[in-house]
Amino acid sequence: VQVVESGGGLVQPGGSLRLSCATSGFTFSRSTMTWYRQAPGKEREWVAMITGSGLGTNYADSVKGRFSISRDDIKNTGYLQLNNLKPEDTAVYYCHFSTGGYWGRGTQVTVSL
């Protein structure tokens, strides 16, 4: 099983990033995907989720209206579009899958001037 996040980087406030979560080795299409993030000195927090069917999504209040979660069941890849980024969005972002409880190693997002 492989779960690999990518797409993080350094961006100015108000900017955008698109995170990807590429997977292999399990039934991606049936698995609920959840993005989490962990800022320095803070606990890991839930950001957004999408059901295995892709019909259901939900977002933390802190990112609602700015972030968008999606998935491509052909490519076995999930995405998190981050818009209007704020300094408080700085964190390592992780994806998680309900099937098997798989985690990636994360991708760093830094929002700063």
MARBA-3410 file (N, C-alpha, C, O; in Angstrom, 1 decimal):
113
0.8,-1.2,0.0,0.0,0.0,0.0,0.9,1.2,0.0,1.8,1.4,0.8 ~ 0.5,2.2,-0.9,1.2,3.5,-0.9,0.2,4.6,-0.9,-0.8,4.6,-1.6 ~ 0.5,5.6,0.0,-0.3,6.8,0.0,0.8,8.0,0.1,1.5,8.1,1.0 ~ 0.7,8.8,-1.0,1.8,9.8,-1.1,1.1,11.2,-1.4,0.5,11.3,-2.5 ~ 1.3,12.1,-0.5,0.8,13.4,-0.7,1.9,14.3,-1.4,3.1,14.0,-1.3
1.4,15.3,-2.2,2.3,16.2,-2.9,1.5,17.5,-3.1,0.3,17.6,-2.9 ~ 2.3,18.5,-3.6,1.7,19.7,-4.0,1.8,20.9,-3.0,1.4,22.0,-3.2 ~ 2.4,20.6,-1.8,2.6,21.6,-0.8,3.7,22.6,-1.3,4.4,22.4,-2.3 ~ 3.9,23.6,-0.5,4.9,24.6,-0.8,4.7,25.9,0.0,3.9,25.9,0.9 ~ 5.5,26.9,-0.4,5.4,28.2,0.2,4.5,29.1,-0.7,4.8,29.2,-1.9
3.5,29.7,-0.1,2.6,30.6,-0.9,2.3,31.8,0.0,2.3,31.8,1.2 ~ 2.1,32.9,-0.7,1.7,34.2,0.0,0.2,34.1,0.5,-0.6,33.4,-0.1 ~ -0.1,34.9,1.5,-1.5,34.9,1.9,-2.4,35.3,0.7,-2.1,36.2,-0.1 ~ -3.6,34.7,0.6,-4.5,34.9,-0.5,-4.2,34.0,-1.7,-5.0,34.0,-2.7 ~ -3.1,33.3,-1.7,-2.7,32.4,-2.8,-3.4,31.0,-2.7,-4.3,30.8,-1.9
-3.1,30.2,-3.7,-3.7,28.9,-3.8,-2.7,27.8,-4.0,-1.6,28.0,-4.5 ~ -3.1,26.6,-3.6,-2.3,25.4,-3.8,-3.3,24.2,-4.1,-4.5,24.3,-3.7 ~ -2.8,23.2,-4.8,-3.6,22.0,-5.0,-2.8,20.8,-4.5,-1.8,20.5,-5.1 ~ -3.3,20.2,-3.5,-2.6,19.1,-2.9,-3.2,17.8,-3.6,-4.4,17.7,-3.9 ~ -2.3,16.8,-3.8,-2.7,15.5,-4.4,-2.3,14.4,-3.4,-1.4,14.6,-2.6
-3.1,13.4,-3.5,-2.8,12.2,-2.7,-2.9,11.0,-3.6,-4.0,10.5,-3.8 ~ -1.8,10.5,-4.0,-1.7,9.3,-4.9,-1.7,8.0,-4.1,-0.9,8.0,-3.2 ~ -2.4,7.1,-4.6,-2.5,5.8,-3.8,-2.4,4.6,-4.7,-2.5,4.7,-5.9 ~ -2.0,3.5,-4.1,-2.0,2.2,-4.7,-2.1,1.1,-3.7,-1.8,1.3,-2.5 ~ -2.6,-0.1,-4.1,-2.5,-1.2,-3.2,-3.8,-1.5,-2.4,-3.8,-2.4,-1.6
-4.8,-0.7,-2.6,-6.1,-0.9,-1.9,-7.2,-0.4,-2.8,-7.0,0.3,-3.8 ~ -8.5,-0.7,-2.4,-9.6,-0.3,-3.2,-10.0,1.1,-2.9,-10.8,1.4,-2.0 ~ -9.3,2.0,-3.6,-9.5,3.5,-3.4,-10.9,3.9,-3.5,-11.4,4.7,-2.7 ~ -11.6,3.4,-4.6,-13.0,3.9,-4.9,-14.0,3.7,-3.7,-15.0,4.4,-3.7 ~ -13.7,2.7,-2.9,-14.7,2.4,-1.8,-14.3,3.1,-0.5,-15.1,2.9,0.5
-13.2,3.8,-0.5,-12.7,4.3,0.8,-13.1,5.8,0.9,-12.9,6.6,0.0 ~ -13.6,6.1,2.1,-13.7,7.5,2.4,-12.3,8.1,2.6,-11.5,7.6,3.3 ~ -12.1,9.3,2.0,-10.8,10.0,2.1,-11.0,11.2,3.0,-12.0,12.0,2.8 ~ -10.1,11.4,3.9,-10.1,12.6,4.8,-8.7,13.3,4.8,-7.7,12.6,4.8 ~ -8.8,14.6,4.7,-7.6,15.4,4.8,-7.5,15.9,6.3,-8.5,16.4,6.8
-6.3,15.8,6.8,-6.0,16.4,8.2,-4.8,17.3,8.0,-4.1,17.3,7.0 ~ -4.6,18.1,9.0,-3.4,18.9,9.1,-2.9,19.1,10.5,-3.7,18.9,11.4 ~ -1.6,19.3,10.6,-1.0,19.5,11.9,0.0,20.7,11.8,1.0,20.6,11.1 ~ -0.3,21.7,12.6,0.5,22.8,12.7,1.5,22.6,13.8,1.3,21.8,14.7 ~ 2.7,23.3,13.8,3.7,23.1,14.8,3.1,23.4,16.2,2.5,24.4,16.5
3.4,22.5,17.1,2.9,22.6,18.5,1.5,22.4,18.7,1.0,22.6,19.8 ~ 0.7,21.9,17.7,-0.7,21.7,17.8,-1.0,20.3,17.5,-0.2,19.5,16.8 ~ -2.2,19.9,17.9,-2.7,18.5,17.6,-3.2,18.5,16.1,-3.5,19.5,15.5 ~ -3.2,17.2,15.6,-3.7,17.1,14.2,-5.2,17.3,14.2,-5.9,16.9,15.1 ~ -5.6,18.1,13.2,-7.0,18.4,13.1,-7.6,18.0,11.8,-6.9,17.9,10.7
-8.9,17.7,11.8,-9.6,17.3,10.6,-9.9,18.5,9.7,-10.3,19.5,10.3 ~ -9.8,18.4,8.4,-10.0,19.5,7.5,-11.2,19.3,6.6,-12.0,20.1,6.5 ~ -11.2,18.1,5.9,-12.2,17.8,4.9,-12.3,16.3,4.7,-11.4,15.6,4.9 ~ -13.5,15.9,4.2,-13.7,14.5,3.9,-14.6,14.4,2.7,-15.4,15.2,2.4 ~ -14.4,13.2,2.0,-15.3,12.9,0.9,-15.5,11.4,0.9,-14.6,10.6,1.2
-16.8,11.0,0.7,-17.1,9.6,0.8,-16.6,8.8,-0.4,-16.1,9.4,-1.4 ~ -16.7,7.5,-0.3,-16.2,6.6,-1.3,-16.9,6.9,-2.6,-16.3,6.7,-3.7 ~ -18.1,7.2,-2.6,-18.9,7.5,-3.8,-18.6,8.8,-4.4,-18.9,9.1,-5.5 ~ -18.0,9.7,-3.6,-17.8,11.1,-4.0,-19.0,12.0,-3.9,-19.0,13.1,-4.2 ~ -20.1,11.4,-3.4,-21.4,12.2,-3.3,-21.4,13.0,-2.0,-22.2,14.0,-2.0
-20.7,12.7,-1.0,-20.8,13.4,0.2,-19.5,14.0,0.6,-18.4,13.4,0.5 ~ -19.5,15.3,0.9,-18.3,16.0,1.4,-18.7,16.8,2.6,-19.8,17.1,2.9 ~ -17.6,17.1,3.4,-17.8,17.9,4.6,-16.5,18.6,4.9,-15.4,18.1,4.6 ~ -16.6,19.8,5.5,-15.5,20.6,5.7,-15.5,21.2,7.2,-16.5,21.4,7.8 ~ -14.3,21.4,7.7,-14.2,22.1,9.0,-14.6,23.5,8.7,-14.4,24.1,7.7
-15.2,24.1,9.8,-15.6,25.5,9.6,-14.5,26.5,9.2,-14.8,27.4,8.5 ~ -13.3,26.2,9.7,-12.2,27.1,9.4,-11.8,27.1,8.0,-11.1,28.1,7.5 ~ -12.2,26.1,7.2,-11.8,26.1,5.8,-13.0,26.2,4.8,-12.8,26.2,3.6 ~ -14.2,26.1,5.3,-15.4,26.1,4.5,-15.4,27.3,3.6,-15.2,28.4,4.1 ~ -15.7,27.1,2.3,-15.8,28.2,1.4,-14.4,28.5,0.7,-14.4,29.3,-0.2
-13.3,28.0,1.3,-12.0,28.2,0.8,-11.3,27.0,0.2,-10.6,27.1,-0.8 ~ -11.6,25.8,0.8,-11.0,24.6,0.4,-12.0,23.7,-0.3,-13.2,23.8,0.0 ~ -11.6,22.9,-1.2,-12.5,22.0,-1.9,-11.8,20.6,-2.1,-10.7,20.5,-2.6 ~ -12.5,19.6,-1.7,-12.0,18.2,-1.8,-12.6,17.5,-2.9,-13.8,17.7,-3.2 ~ -11.8,16.7,-3.6,-12.3,15.9,-4.8,-11.5,14.6,-4.9,-10.5,14.4,-4.2
-12.0,13.8,-5.8,-11.3,12.5,-6.0,-11.4,12.0,-7.4,-12.4,12.4,-8.1 ~ -10.5,11.3,-7.9,-10.5,10.7,-9.2,-10.3,9.1,-9.0,-9.2,8.7,-8.8 ~ -11.4,8.4,-9.1,-11.4,7.0,-8.8,-10.7,6.2,-10.0,-10.4,5.0,-9.8 ~ -10.5,6.8,-11.1,-9.7,6.2,-12.2,-8.3,6.2,-11.9,-7.5,5.2,-12.1 ~ -7.8,7.4,-11.4,-6.4,7.6,-11.1,-6.0,7.2,-9.7,-4.9,7.2,-9.3
-7.0,6.8,-8.9,-6.8,6.4,-7.5,-6.1,7.6,-6.8,-5.1,7.4,-6.0 ~ -6.5,8.8,-7.0,-5.9,10.0,-6.5,-7.0,10.9,-5.9,-8.0,11.1,-6.5 ~ -6.7,11.5,-4.7,-7.5,12.4,-4.1,-6.9,13.8,-4.2,-5.6,13.9,-4.4 ~ -7.7,14.9,-4.0,-7.2,16.2,-4.1,-7.8,17.1,-3.0,-8.9,16.8,-2.5 ~ -7.0,18.1,-2.7,-7.5,19.2,-1.9,-7.1,20.5,-2.5,-5.9,20.8,-2.5
-8.1,21.3,-3.0,-7.8,22.6,-3.5,-7.9,23.6,-2.4,-8.9,23.7,-1.7 ~ -6.8,24.4,-2.2,-6.7,25.3,-1.1,-6.7,26.7,-1.8,-5.7,27.1,-2.5 ~ -7.7,27.5,-1.5,-7.8,28.9,-2.0,-7.8,29.9,-0.9,-8.1,29.6,0.3 ~ -7.5,31.1,-1.2,-7.5,32.2,-0.3,-6.8,31.8,1.0,-7.3,31.9,2.1 ~ -5.6,31.3,0.9,-4.8,30.8,2.0,-4.5,31.9,3.0,-4.2,33.0,2.7
-4.5,31.5,4.3,-4.1,32.4,5.4,-2.9,31.8,6.1,-2.7,30.6,6.1 ~ -2.2,32.7,6.8,-1.1,32.2,7.6,-1.4,31.0,8.6,-0.6,30.1,8.8 ~ -2.6,31.1,9.1,-3.1,30.0,10.0,-3.3,28.7,9.4,-3.6,27.7,10.0 ~ -3.3,28.6,8.0,-3.4,27.4,7.3,-2.0,26.7,7.2,-2.0,25.5,6.7 ~ -1.0,27.3,7.7,0.3,26.7,7.7,0.4,25.4,8.5,0.0,25.4,9.7
0.7,24.3,7.9,0.7,23.0,8.6,1.2,21.9,7.6,1.4,22.2,6.4 ~ 1.4,20.7,8.2,1.6,19.6,7.3,0.3,18.9,7.1,-0.5,18.7,8.0 ~ 0.0,18.7,5.8,-1.3,18.2,5.4,-1.2,16.7,5.1,-0.3,16.3,4.4 ~ -2.1,15.9,5.7,-2.1,14.4,5.5,-3.4,14.0,4.9,-4.4,14.5,5.2 ~ -3.3,12.9,4.1,-4.6,12.2,3.7,-4.7,10.9,4.4,-3.7,10.2,4.7
-5.9,10.5,4.6,-6.2,9.3,5.4,-7.4,8.6,4.7,-8.3,9.2,4.1 ~ -7.3,7.2,4.7,-8.3,6.4,4.0,-8.9,5.5,5.0,-8.3,4.8,5.8 ~ -10.3,5.4,5.0,-11.0,4.6,5.9,-10.7,3.1,5.7,-10.7,2.3,6.7 ~ -10.5,2.7,4.5,-10.1,1.3,4.2,-8.7,1.0,4.7,-7.8,1.6,4.1 ~ -8.6,0.3,5.7,-7.3,-0.1,6.2,-6.6,1.0,7.1,-5.6,0.7,7.7
-7.3,2.2,7.2,-6.7,3.2,8.1,-5.4,3.7,7.6,-4.5,4.0,8.4 ~ -5.2,3.8,6.3,-3.9,4.2,5.7,-3.7,5.7,5.8,-4.6,6.5,5.6 ~ -2.4,6.1,6.1,-2.0,7.5,6.2,-0.8,7.7,5.2,-0.1,6.8,5.0 ~ -0.7,8.9,4.7,0.5,9.3,4.0,1.5,10.0,4.9,1.2,10.1,6.1 ~ 2.6,10.4,4.4,3.6,11.1,5.3,3.5,12.6,5.3,4.1,13.2,6.1
2.5,13.1,4.5,2.2,14.5,4.6,3.0,15.4,3.6,4.0,15.0,3.1 ~ 2.5,16.6,3.4,3.1,17.6,2.6,3.0,18.9,3.3,1.9,19.2,3.8 ~ 4.1,19.7,3.3,4.1,20.9,4.0,3.5,22.1,3.3,3.8,22.3,2.1 ~ 2.6,22.8,3.9,2.0,24.0,3.3,2.4,25.2,4.3,2.2,25.1,5.5 ~ 3.1,26.2,3.7,3.5,27.3,4.4,2.9,28.6,3.8,3.2,28.8,2.6
2.2,29.3,4.5,1.6,30.6,4.1,2.3,31.7,4.7,2.1,32.0,6.0 ~ 3.0,32.5,4.0,3.8,33.6,4.6,4.2,34.6,3.5,4.3,34.3,2.3 ~ 4.4,35.8,3.9,4.9,36.9,3.0,6.3,36.6,2.6,6.9,37.4,1.8
END
